[in-house]
């Protein structure tokens, strides 16, 4: 069960510094029971450091963390640890153990949980069950790490970049498992820099940059706050000012990825012809033009002036 107020995880005024660098800076979060909450941001944004403090693996310099109604207190945390599942960004497992042996070992750490067979089937590891860890592909290793987090049937699941390096088929399988866990009232804290993953799985997200929260809310609300239904991505041989672009009909905002414009529009039928007319009148050749729906990536660019991959 979560805390009495239905909050599965809460942190307040959380700080972690390494020398003069603040990896996490005054972080406040509340994650409700039964939701999937995403921590988004580029590498180095502070996601992993924050999650390590939530998991009791790292000690805050200041601030408080409460997990499932309890605070980490050291030696007396065994019962709390039995209620959570953790899949680290990189999990080191014994190379010579077989897949089934690894899952059976981790199952033995918990007083109750899923059966080994159930978890192997759930994550598509029943085929390579007798394969040794060192013989697994990268995607299989990632799924095995996820299996070790699920086998105790946790109330709260911490997933740190769970689909990094996976092929699309394996990624979608992991997404289905996460969605099923949440649908059964489990709580998920997910870190990712894949915006599609966050938009598909997360009920709410917080976007981190340089250790600070720069935006928080549901994916839909954050995208709607941009005021743009669609985005026109341009690659130009030349330039045109943001003021001119903003003056076009249907254009609501202009951002930049590097020196190239990202034009937010809410009436694409009016905006696109006007945009092409402006570029032709200014003799600015268009090398590429892509239209797409506005996304969480655009929220990040709006707040920071750069894309997640550029950060």
C-alpha positions in Angstrom: 0.0 0.0 0.0 1.0 3.6 -0.5 1.0 6.2 2.3 -2.2 6.9 4.0 -2.8 9.9 1.7 -2.4 7.7 -1.5 1.0 9.0 -2.3 3.5 6.2 -3.2 6.6 8.5 -3.3 7.2 12.0 -2.1 10.3 14.1 -2.0 10.7 17.7 -0.8 13.6 20.1 -1.2 15.9 17.4 -2.4 19.5 18.3 -3.1 22.6 16.3 -4.1 25.9 18.0 -4.9 29.2 16.6 -6.2 31.7 19.3 -5.5 30.4 22.5 -7.0 27.9 20.7 -9.3 24.3 20.3 -8.2 23.2 17.0 -9.7 19.7 17.4 -8.1 18.6 20.9 -7.1 15.6 21.5 -4.8 13.5 18.7 -6.3 9.8 18.4 -5.1 7.7 15.5 -6.4 4.6 13.5 -5.5 3.8 10.3 -7.2 0.4 8.8 -6.6 -0.4 5.2 -6.1 -1.3 3.4 -9.4 0.3 6.0 -11.8 3.2 5.8 -14.1 5.4 8.9 -13.5 8.1 9.8 -15.9 11.4 11.7 -15.1 12.5 13.0 -18.4 15.6 14.8 -19.5 19.0 14.4 -21.3 21.9 12.5 -20.0 23.3 14.5 -17.1 20.0 16.1 -16.1 20.0 14.4 -12.7 17.5 11.6 -13.3 19.6 8.7 -12.2 20.9 10.6 -9.1 17.3 11.4 -8.1 16.2 7.8 -8.5 19.1 6.5 -6.5 18.0 8.7 -3.6 14.4 7.5 -4.0 15.7 3.9 -3.9 17.8 4.4 -0.8 21.0 3.8 -2.7 22.3 7.4 -2.3 21.9 9.8 0.6 20.6 13.4 -0.1 22.6 16.3 1.1 19.4 17.9 2.2 15.6 17.3 1.8 13.4 14.4 2.5 12.3 11.2 0.7 9.3 9.1 1.6 8.6 5.8 -0.1 5.3 3.9 0.4 4.7 5.9 3.6 8.2 5.3 5.0 11.6 7.0 5.1 14.9 5.2 4.5 16.6 4.6 7.8 19.5 2.2 7.0 19.6 -1.3 8.6 15.9 -1.5 9.2 14.9 -1.1 5.5 14.6 -4.8 4.6 10.8 -4.8 4.7 10.6 -1.6 2.6 13.0 -3.0 0.0 10.9 -6.1 -0.3 8.0 -3.8 -1.5 9.9 -2.2 -4.4 11.4 -3.5 -7.6 14.5 -1.9 -9.2 15.9 -2.1 -12.7 19.1 0.0 -12.8 20.4 1.6 -16.0 23.0 -1.1 -16.1 22.6 -4.2 -14.0 25.6 -6.5 -13.4 24.6 -10.1 -13.2 26.8 -13.2 -12.8 28.0 -14.2 -16.3 27.9 -17.9 -15.8 24.4 -18.2 -14.3 21.6 -19.3 -16.6 18.6 -17.0 -17.1 16.3 -19.1 -15.1 18.9 -19.4 -12.3 19.2 -15.6 -12.1 15.4 -15.1 -11.8 15.1 -17.9 -9.2 17.9 -16.3 -7.2 16.2 -12.9 -7.1 12.9 -14.6 -6.3 14.5 -16.0 -3.2 15.1 -12.5 -1.9 11.4 -11.8 -1.5 8.9 -13.3 1.0 6.3 -13.5 -1.7 5.9 -12.7 -5.4 5.4 -14.0 -8.9 6.5 -17.5 -9.9 9.8 -17.8 -11.9 7.9 -19.4 -14.8 5.4 -16.5 -14.9 8.1 -13.9 -15.1 10.1 -15.8 -17.8 7.0 -16.1 -20.0 6.0 -12.5 -19.4 9.3 -11.1 -20.6 9.9 -13.6 -23.4 12.7 -15.3 -21.6 11.3 -18.8 -21.4 13.1 -19.7 -24.7 16.6 -18.7 -23.5 16.0 -19.9 -20.0 19.1 -22.1 -20.0 21.3 -19.6 -21.8 24.1 -18.2 -19.6 24.1 -14.4 -19.0 27.4 -13.8 -20.9 25.7 -15.4 -24.0 22.7 -13.1 -24.0 22.2 -10.2 -26.5 21.9 -6.7 -25.1 18.2 -6.7 -25.4 17.9 -10.0 -23.6 20.1 -8.7 -20.8 17.8 -5.7 -20.4 14.7 -7.9 -20.2 16.5 -10.1 -17.6 17.2 -7.0 -15.5 13.5 -6.1 -15.8 12.6 -9.7 -14.7 14.7 -9.4 -11.5 12.7 -6.2 -10.7 9.3 -7.8 -11.3 9.8 -11.2 -9.7 9.0 -9.9 -6.1 5.7 -8.5 -7.4 6.5 -5.0 -6.1 4.1 -2.2 -5.2 6.5 0.4 -6.6 8.7 -0.2 -9.6 11.8 1.9 -10.4 12.8 1.7 -14.0 15.9 3.7 -15.0 16.1 3.9 -18.9 14.5 0.4 -19.3 14.5 0.3 -23.1 17.8 2.0 -24.0 19.4 -0.1 -26.7 16.4 -2.3 -27.4 15.1 -3.0 -30.9 11.5 -1.7 -31.5 9.9 -5.1 -31.0 11.6 -5.6 -27.6 10.8 -2.0 -26.6 7.1 -2.5 -27.3 7.1 -5.7 -25.3 8.5 -3.8 -22.3 5.9 -1.1 -22.8 3.1 -3.6 -22.7 4.5 -5.1 -19.4 4.8 -1.7 -17.8 1.3 -0.8 -18.9 -0.1 -4.0 -17.5 1.7 -3.5 -14.2 0.2 0.0 -13.9 -3.3 -1.3 -14.9 -3.1 -3.7 -11.9 -2.6 -0.7 -9.6 1.2 -0.9 -9.4 3.1 2.4 -9.3 6.0 3.1 -11.8 8.7 5.6 -11.7 10.3 5.6 -15.2 13.3 7.6 -16.4 13.7 8.0 -20.1 14.9 10.4 -22.8 12.5 8.8 -25.3 9.6 11.2 -25.6 7.4 8.7 -27.5 7.9 6.3 -24.5 6.8 8.9 -22.0 3.8 10.0 -24.0 2.6 6.4 -24.4 3.2 5.2 -20.8 3.2 8.1 -18.4 0.2 9.6 -16.6 2.4 12.5 -15.5 5.9 13.6 -16.2 8.5 16.0 -14.8 11.2 17.3 -17.2 14.6 17.8 -15.6 17.5 19.9 -16.8 20.7 20.6 -14.8 19.1 19.0 -11.8 16.0 21.2 -11.7 12.4 20.6 -12.7 11.6 22.9 -15.6 8.1 21.5 -16.3 5.6 19.1 -14.7 2.2 17.8 -15.6 0.4 15.3 -17.8 2.0 14.9 -21.2 -1.2 16.2 -22.9 -1.4 19.3 -20.7 2.3 20.2 -21.2 1.9 19.9 -25.0 -1.3 21.9 -25.0 0.3 24.6 -23.0 2.6 25.2 -26.0 -0.5 26.4 -28.0 0.6 24.5 -31.1 -1.1 21.5 -32.5 1.6 20.7 -35.0 5.2 21.6 -35.6 6.9 22.4 -39.0 10.5 21.4 -38.9 12.6 23.3 -41.4 16.1 22.9 -42.8 17.0 26.0 -44.6 19.9 27.2 -46.7 19.8 30.7 -45.2 17.7 32.2 -42.4 14.6 34.1 -41.7 13.8 36.0 -38.5 11.6 34.6 -35.8 9.6 37.8 -35.8 8.6 37.3 -39.5 7.7 33.6 -38.9 5.6 34.5 -35.8 3.7 37.1 -37.9 2.3 34.4 -40.3 -1.3 33.3 -40.0 -1.7 30.1 -37.9 1.7 30.4 -36.4 1.7 30.3 -32.6 5.3 30.1 -31.6 8.8 29.6 -33.0 11.7 27.7 -31.4 15.1 26.8 -32.6 17.0 23.5 -32.8 20.5 24.8 -33.4 20.0 27.5 -36.1 17.0 25.8 -37.7 13.5 26.9 -36.9 10.7 24.8 -35.4 7.4 26.5 -36.2 4.5 25.7 -34.0 1.1 26.1 -35.8 -2.5 25.5 -34.9 -4.0 26.0 -38.5 -1.6 24.1 -40.8 -3.8 24.8 -43.8 -3.2 28.5 -43.5 0.3 28.4 -42.0 2.1 26.2 -44.5 1.3 28.1 -47.7 2.1 31.4 -46.0 5.4 30.0 -44.7 6.4 28.8 -48.1 5.5 32.1 -49.7 7.6 34.0 -47.1 10.6 31.8 -47.8 10.3 32.2 -51.6 9.9 35.9 -51.2 13.1 36.0 -49.1 14.9 33.7 -51.5 15.6 31.2 -48.7 15.9 27.7 -50.2 14.2 24.9 -48.3 16.4 21.7 -48.0 13.8 19.8 -45.9 10.4 20.3 -44.4 8.6 17.9 -42.0 5.3 18.4 -40.3 4.4 16.4 -37.2 2.3 16.6 -34.1 3.7 18.7 -31.2 5.4 16.5 -28.6 7.2 16.5 -25.2 10.4 17.1 -27.2 8.9 20.5 -28.1 8.1 21.2 -24.5 11.8 20.6 -23.6 13.0 22.8 -26.5 10.5 25.5 -25.4 11.9 25.6 -21.9 15.6 25.1 -22.7 16.2 26.3 -26.3 17.7 22.9 -27.3 16.6 19.4 -28.0 17.1 16.4 -25.8 19.8 15.0 -28.1 21.6 18.3 -28.2 21.6 18.8 -24.4 
